[in-house]
Amino acid sequence: MVNASKPDFEFIYSNNSRASNLIIKTKNDSSIVHHQVEMLVRNNISGIIKLNLLYSDMEMNLYYEITSKLSLKKFLSLKVLKREEILSILSQIIRILTLSSGSYMLYDKYFLIDSDYIFIEPDTLNVWMVYVPVKREAEAVSKFREFALDIVTGPVNLIEQEDDDNYLQRLISFLKDDLYTPTGFVKLLDELLAKKRKEHKLKTVDFKLNKSSAEKAEEETAAASPAVEKGTKEHDAVNITRTGIIAILLTQLFFLGIFIVFTSVVPGGFPKAAAETFGLLLVIGALDFIITRHLAARFKTAGPGGEYPFQKQKNTVQKQQSKEAEVQRKKTDGNITYLSNKTEILDERSLGVPCLVPKNKHSSDEIHIVKSSIVIGRMQDMVDYIINNNSVGKVHAEIIVKDECYYLKDLNSRNGTYINDKKIDSNIDYSINNKDRITFANCEYVFIQSY
């Protein structure tokens, strides 16, 4: 359960039925600043994770809820940051350190300036920091400078390179400058962010101007379209094949003959004969209309592609059947195997790749473990495998491969991760073995290590 420790603290991650928590145990309770503890418990301060207290074995533990948040270190390992994103993250951190210290009489040196204990919401990029109201010696200004330099000079795959004003070099130069001040760094970040917003605004205006010209041309085309469409329909209505015309004429003669024969043999006086004749005329007229319309549609001249309507329907069915036959590459009937003329690509299971096999209605496809880290969740640009289920977290869990062994880690999910129905604590690697049941929220899988 214990995940990490530092000289002054012991860090523990824990999950209960409602939340994921970071628990900090202090080694000396007398060093706790009690008036700050009370203020943090009573107030919700923007950018600072709310503090709760819990006494265990006569010791006071500090609880911080980190549900649905990622450590900054994990976040940076999953996402390629854009210019405005890296600037926004740095700006939020420095503002929390400076503004909270002034507004709430907090000491900036009591913040944990460590990428393992700075947290971020992956969808909004809102930053949350841990404030530990325990007396200790620390230098927040130099600590932040080292931290910020590590971020901006980190691996190049973490930051999306763009042709701009060389903002990374400006940040590095400022952080290394002997005249560095937190206030000056905030001003530089604001300047860089404002410039980006201005450029974006200019691009948006230019796009709208270009779009208006395109829309104008589109409107002119659309204005002409109804006339063309109407003309096409009228043309289709009269273009009937010669066979169709002959069939329609024969139909008219047939019904006319029936009418003449019937009226010549109707018995009775004038009123009765007239009534029956009128009724017959209505019936024959309705039948004539229906049959004529059907013949006109059937023998209409060929449209685009040289197909008659009934031919087009038939060809569409044939194409669909052909497509289904192609998708079904192999079908076995007794001892006879039918193959398509395309080479079949073996799937991961056929190659013996370890995977998670779905076991209930909430689970989707198999999850194949094809690299050393597979992140699972709902957020498309942050995970390797997407589970489209709202019970699953945005970045829910991770499967890790080390030395040919497999591990499962919960990433502060709200609804938890389970191994064989036992809920695991977050941010800790748990070993998984062949045929273990793995559950993400309500999505159940079985881990198959080999076939």
N, C-alpha and C positions, 0 to 999 in steps of 0.2 A: 504493500500500500504506500509506503514511503517512496517518494519520487526523487527528492533532491534535498540537499541541506547546504546551509551557508554558515559561516562562523557564528552569527547571531540568531539564526532561525532554523527551524525545521519545516520543510514544505511537504504537504500531503495533499493529494488529489482524492476527492471522494464524490461518489454519486449516491443520491437517495432517490426516492420515487418521484421527486418533483424537479430536481436541479442538479447541476454539476457545480462543485465547489472547490476552491483553492483554500486550504486550511494552513494557517501559519501558527506554529507553536514557538513561543519565545522561551529562551533559556533562563531568563531572569525577569520575573513578573514585576519586580520593583522598578524596572526601567520603563514600564508602560506609562505614557502620558495620558492620564485618565480623563482630563477635560477635553482633550481632542477625541478620544474614543467616544465620549458621550455626544459630541457634536457630529461626528461621522455617522453614528448610529441613528441620530434623530433627523438628519438632513440628507436629501438627495442632491449631490453636487455633480454638475455636468462634467463628464470626463473622468470621474473618480468612481471606481466600483464600490458600491455600498457595502459598509462593514456591518457584520453581525457578530455577536459574542456567544460563545458556548463554553460552559464549564465542564471539564471532564477530568475525573480523578483529582479534583481540587486545583486543576490548572485552567487558566483562561486561554482559550483558543480563538484566534481571529478568523472569521469565515467571510469569504468573498465569493459571491455567485458569479460564475463565468459561463453559464449556459448559453449555447449558440455563439460563443465567441471563440476565436482562434488566437493562440499566441502569435505575436508579430513574427517570431522566428518561423513558425509553421506557415503562416500566411505568405511570407516572402519566398518560401521554398515552393509554393504552389502557383504563384501568380507572377506574370511579367508586368511590371508596373509602368504606367505611362508617366509622362512628365508631371502632369497636374496631380496625379495620385501620390507620387513620392513627395511632392511639395506639400500637399495637404496633410499627409501623415506627420511629417516633420513639424509643420505649423501647429497642428493640434497638440503634439507632445510639448513643444516649448511654451505654448499658451497655457496648458494645464499647469505646468511647473511654475509659471510666473503669475498668472492671474489668480489661481486658487490660493497661492501663498499670500497674496495681498488681500483678497476679499474675505477669506475664511481664517486668516491667521494661522495658516499651515506652514510648515517648514519644507522647503523644496528638497532638502537633503533626506527627508523621510520617504520620498517616493522611490519605488524600485525601478531604476533605470536599467532595464535588462530586457532583451528581446524575448526571453522566456516568460517574463511576467508583465509585459505590456500586451494588452489584448485588443483585438479589432473585430468588428462585425463585418464579415466578408461581403455582404451585399451592399451596405451603406458606407463602408470604410470609416465608420466612427471609431475613434480611438478611446480606450478605457485604461486607466492606470491604477496601480495598487499603491495605496498610501498606508504605511505601517507606522502607527503612532508609538514608536519605541525609541528611547534615547540611544543614539549611537553617533559615532563620528563618521562623517562622510562629506564629500565635496561635490555638490550637485552640479556646479557649473562645469568643472573639468570632466565629470562623469558624462554629462550630456554631450560635450564636445567629442569625446572618444566614441560614444554611442552613435552620434550622427555621422561621423567620419566612417565608421564601420558600415553604415547603411549605404552611403553614397559611393563608397569605393568597393562595395561588395562585388560578387561575381556578375559579369556583364549580362548573363542571361536573366538576371532579376530585374533589369531596368531596360525599358524599350528605348533604343537609341533613335533620336530624331534630329533632323537638320534644323537647328534653332539657334538660340543665342549662347550656346555652350554653358547652359545653366549649371551642369554638374561641376565644371571647373570653377565657376564663380562660388558655388557653395563650399567646395574644398578649400579654396584660397581664403575665404572668410573664416572658416572654422580653424584654419591653421594660423591665422593672423594673431599677433601678440595683443592687438587692440580689440580682440573679440569681446562682445558683450551680448547677453541674451536679447536685449532690446534691439540692438543693431541687426541681429540675426532674424528676428521677427519682421523687421522692416524690409530686409532683403527678400524674405519669403513672400511677403505681401506684394512687393514690386514684381517679382517673377510671376506670381499667380495673376495679378492684375493685367500684366502684359499678355498672358495666355488668353484671358477672358476677352480682351480687346481684339486679339487676332481672330478668335472664334466668332466674335460678333461681326467683324468685317467679312469673314468668309460666309457667314449666314446671309448677310445683306447681298453679297455678290451672287450667292446661290439663288436667292429670291428673284434678283433681277434677271438672271439667266432663265430661271424657271418661267417667268412671266412671258418671255418671248416664245418659249416652247409651248406654254399653255395657249398663247394666242394662235399659234399654228394649229394646235390640236383642236381648238374651238372652231377654226375655219373648216377643218376636215370633218369635224362632227356635224357642223351645220349642213354640209353637203351629203353626209351619210344617209339621212332619212330618205331623201329623194332617190338616191341610188338603190336603197333597200326596197323602197316602194316599187320602183321600176322593175327590179328583179322579180319581186313577187308577182306583179302583173304579167310579166313575160312568162314566168313559170306556169301561170294559170292557163294561158292559151297555147303553149307549146306542148301539143299532144301528138303522139305518133299516129301514123296513118291507120295502123291496126286498131288503135284506141278509138279513132273517129268512126271507123266502120262498126265496131262493137257497140258504140253509143247509139248510132243510127238504127242498127238492128234491134236494140232494146226498145227504142221509141216505137218502131213498127210493130214489135211484139205486143206491147201494151195497148197500142191503138187497135190492133186486131181483136184483142180480148174485149175491149170496150164495145166495138161494133157488134161482135157476136152476141154479147150479153144483152145489149139494148134491143136487138132485133127479136129476141125470144122472151123478153119480160112480159108476163101476162098481167091482166088487170087494167083498170082505168088510168086516166092521166095522172091524178095525184099520187097514186101508189107507184106507178112506173117512174114518175119524176123523182120521187123521194129515193127509190132504190138506185136509180141512175146516178143521182147526186152523191150518194154514199159510196157507190162503186168508184166514182170519179176521184173522190178523196183518197180512197185506199190505193188505187192504181197510181195516182200522182205521187203519194208518199213513197211507194216502192220504187217508182221510176226515179225519183230524186236520189234515194239512197244508192241504188245500183249505178246510176250515172256518175255520181260523185266518186264511188269506189273505182269505177273503170277509168275515170279521168286521172285519179291519183296513180293508179297502177301503170297506165300507159303514158305517163308524162315523159317528155324527152329527157335524155341524160343530162345530169348536172355536171359540176366540176369533177374531173377525173373520169368522165365517161360512164358513170354508174347510174342505173335507174334506182329509184328509192328502194324497191324490193330487193334489188341486187346488192345495194349498199348495206342493207340490214343483214343480208346473208353473209356478205364478205366480212362484216364486223364480227359476226359470231365466229367465222372461220379463223380470223386473226386472233381473237381472244382464246380460242381453243388451241391455236398454235403456240401462243405465248405461254399458256398454262402448261403445255407439253414441254416447252423449253425450260420453264422453271423447275418442273419435276424432272430432274436430270436422270434419276434412276428409279425404276419401278420393277419389283420382283413379282413374278407370277409363277408359283411352283418352283421348278428348277430352271426356268427361263428368265434371264435378266435382260431388260431393254435399256440401252444406253443412248444418250444424246450424242451428237457429234462434237460437243464441247468437252474439254478436259475438266474433270471434276477436281475441285480444290478441297483437300482434306481440312476439316474444321479442327479447332484446338483439341477437342476431346479425342478425336481420332489420333492425334499426335501425342496423346498422353499428357497434355498440359493440365496442371492442377486448376480446379475451379470450384465455385460455389454453385450448387444446383438448387433451383427454386423448389420449395416444398409446400407452399400454400398459395391461396388466390391473390394475396397482396404482393407476392414476389413476381418479378418479371423474368427476363432471360437469364441464362447462365452468366456468371461473372468469371472470366478467365484470367488467371494470374500469370501474366506474360512479362512482367518486369518486377524489379525489386521493391516497388512501392505502388500500391493501387489504392487511390482515395475514392471513397464512395459517398454519394449524397445527391442532392437535388440541383445544386447550382452548376450550370453547364460549364462555365469557364474556369471553375475551380476544382473539378473532380475528374477522375479518369473514367468512372462508370456512373451513369445517371440512373437513379431509381425515381420514377415519376409517381411518388406517393407523398402526400403532404405530411404524413406522420414521420417521415424520414427527414433528418436535418439537412440544411443546405450543404454543409460539409460534415458528414456524420461520423465516418470511421475510416480507418486505414488498415490495409493488409500489408505486412512488411515481410520480406524474404531476407534472411541473414544466415549465411553458412548452411544453406540448404534446409533451414528450418523456417517455419511459418508462424507469424505472430499477428495478433489483432489488437488494434488500439482504438478506443473511443475518443472522439475529438470534441468533447464537451457537448454532446448531443442532448436535446431536451428529453427525448423518450428512451434514450439508453441503448446499449449494445449488450447482447447476451451470448454466453457460450454454454450450451447445454442447459438452457433456462436459468443460468446464474448471471446476474447483472455484474458487469465489470466496471471498475473505476476508470475515470478518464485519464488520458495522457500516460498510460502505462502499457507496456507491451505484454500481452498475454499469449502464451504458446497455444497453438491450435494443432490438432492431430486429425488424421484421416477419419472421416465420418462424424466429426463433431458437428453439432447443430449450432448454426450461427444465426442470430436474429438481430436485425436492425429495426428498432421500433416494433412494428407488427409484421415485418417481412422476414420470413424464415427460409433459411438455406441449409444445405448440408455441404460440408467441406469435403471434397474428393481430392485426395492428394495424388493418387495414381489409379490407373485402370488395369 
